[in-house]
Amino acid sequence: MNPPINGVATSITAFIGSALRGPTELPGSVNSFADFERLYGGLWAQSTLGYAVQQFFLNGGSQALIVRVEGDGVGAAILRSRAVDCGVVRAALQRERAG
């Protein structure tokens, strides 16, 4: 007999991208689009991050971890890959789940 497959939360996710303001390089937790607007500046035509976060909450998301990077050049791309490769986002998600 196979063990049951454990369910995982799908209402929590992480986003990495550029925003108008807010902390950089470390994940920040937001529980609504209003939180995102207050901390990261909301919608911004030069980045898709705000639009993605907005749609996440409009479609039932309950919590998002945001890793803000500055710029769109090579440095930002390296930071994005390091954040994922080093488990920064994964560790933050685990801390959030542990409460």
N, C-alpha and C positions, 0 to 999 in steps of 0.2 A: 504494500500500500504506500502510495506517495504521500509525503507530508503536504499539508495545504500551503498554498502560496499566500504569503502575507501581503496585505494591501499596503500601499504607501500613499501619503498625502499628495494630491495633485493641485492643491490650492496654494502651495508655496513654491516659489521659483526664484531664480537669481538672474539678474541682468547685468551686463557689463557694457558700458558705453560712455559717451560724452554727454555732459549736462551743463547748464548755465553756471551752476555753483554747487557747493557742497563738498564734503570730505572726499579726498582722493585716495586711491590704492587700497583702502580697507572697506569691507562691506558694511553698509548701513541698512538697517531694517525699516521698512515702511509697511503700514497696515491699511493704507488707503491711498487713492490718487491725491487726495488733499495733503497727506503727509509728504508725498513725493514733491508736490508743488512747493510746499513750504521749505523743504530741505534742499531740493535740487533745481528748483526754478520752473518746473512744469514743462509744457510743450515748447519746443525750440526747433525752428525750421532747419537748422544746420545739423540736427541729429535725430535719429529715429528712436532713441531711447525713451523719451517721454511718451511718444505715441504707443510704443510697445507696452509700457507700464500702464498707460491709460486703458488700453484694450484688455490687458490682463485683469484689471479690477472690474471693468465693465462686464467681463465674461465669468465672474464669480470667484476670481482669485481673492485670497484673504491676506496673504503676506508675501512681500517681495524683498529680496536682498539686493541692494544696488551697489555695484562697484563702479565708481566714477573714474574715468581716465580723462586726461586733458590732451587735446589735440587729436589729429587723425593720421599723423605720420608714422614712421617706423617705430619710434619710441612707444607710442600708444599701442601699436600692434604687439610689440614685445611684452609690454605690461599686461595686455589682455591674455596672452598665451601663458605668461608666468602665473597670473592669478589662477588660471584653471589648472595648469600643470602642477603647481605647488600645493594645490588643494585649499587655497584660501577660501574659496566659495564653499567647497564641501565642508570644511571645518566650521564655517559660520552657520551653515544649514544644520549641522549636527548640534551646535550649541543652541540654536533656536528651538530645535525639536526637544532637546533635553529640558528646556524651560528654565 
